[in-house]
Amino acid sequence: MPTKSIATHDTTNEASPEQAAGTTNGAAANGSADVVELDLTDPQFMATAYDTYAKMREEGRVARVRFARPENETEEEARRNAFFRRDTWFVTHYDDVVETLLDDRFSVDVRSRAAAEDGKEPEVPEEFRPLARSLLTIDPPDHDRIRKLVQPSFTGRTMNAMRGKIEEIVNDLLDKAEQAAAERGETAPNRRLELVEALAYPFPVTVISDLLGIPREDRERIRGWTENLLRVDRARDRGMNEEVRAGLREFTSYLQELFERKRREPTDDMISNLVQTAEDGDILTEEELLATVFLMYLAGHVTTVNLVGNGVVALLTHPEQWARLTADPALAKNVVEETLRYWGPVDFVGRRIATQEMDVAGTTLEPGEEATVSLAAANRDPAKFANPDAYEITRPDANRHVAFGKGIHVCLGAPLARTEGQVAFETLARRYPHLRLAVPADDVTWGGSFLRGFRQVPLLF
Ligand code: HEM
């Protein structure tokens, strides 16, 4: 397979975009290392990424990585992005990935890097502040205080209570798909279904809204706003245009009114719990409440869409694995774990900023330098998993994957994501044992960005 998206440069000969933008990252001590350029804008990036990661993993414990600058980026965007697009140390071995994620000398707050350098923080427009300061991007003690307040919404008990609702949502969507196929005059097993549009995309957003306690009658109203929110995230570094900002303002004021309503008349849901909770005197500020609600949609939606899409494509392109599942739908639990290992929705997590001089996988990082941790590389590390490039739903140790991260930022929604995945795979296997791809496997292509997921999954059912 070609490794078009991997190109090595010698930093001694070429100025990085940051250097060009007039900033340096203090990496002089390591300045002679080769740099691997990862081009997330290349449509082939995802298709060849596992080869790229394998090559890096074979060549050493860390690689110096630079993310390519999009061709159409304006100078202003480049200036703003320079803060986020610095060369980074890319960690690829399973044990090093775990160790890095557990190391509390890293900060995830960009302000700590600003403090280590010139004190200048990246500019963040007013509407984006709750997005820029969520659990994912703040350090203890604030991180731990907020997480402790949100965690009770994700207990096993809550998830068991959600399971029935999730089954209902999935079955309703599939009933609708059947009805639409009937209206087109199609019959089983040759009815057409585009999985992402019909099931994978709509169901997690409904589940999150249920969990939060967004009234059902408001769902149509908030749909555009949640889509807008996802657009912001995709275009976080770019396109902060007035339309997107206006959408965020509207969603914000809707949520503020909802918080007020739930304070007055609490119901049994996450927002009610959050606006009421005061544990050890702790309570979330209005901005923290907003940040938490936004994060649920941002962290919990596309990731779950991708888990479902990736799992279905993996199963249908490995027919013997699909046959095992249809023979025993209880294997859906294993399908979730093996899919997370084999094609996890998050290839890597960045922004681990050294707060002091420290050793990372045998390399010295100066304060302010950043490590990026490749969950995808760790999940295919042959030192950890036997025959790592094979998709085997009965693999006994699949659940040792790091697809949900590790350490204090480990995915809060993992129990929910697992339940959603299990319900989706189990229901599809029970209802449609003859399910198959409607197009050749090569025509099912990955979307862009560091999130791994198929744009469309055309099926026959
Ligand atoms: C298959 C689906 C999912 C995957 C693969 C996934 C993956 C991840 C990963 C890798 C992290 C850690 C990021 C880091 O360390 O920088 C994370 C954090 C997080 N995830 Fe998920 N996630 C999924 C679903 C969900 C869902 C359904 C929710 C909630 C509705 C959710 C909420 C969160 C939150 C709140 C955090 C931040 C935790 C913290 O910083 O303390 N995720 N997720």
Residues whose N, C-alpha, C, O or C-beta is under 5 A from the ligand:
A	BS01	HEM	L135 L136 R147 L295 M296 A299 G300 T303 T304 L307 P345 V346 V349 A403 F404 G405 I408 H409 V410 C411 L412 G413 A414 L416 A417
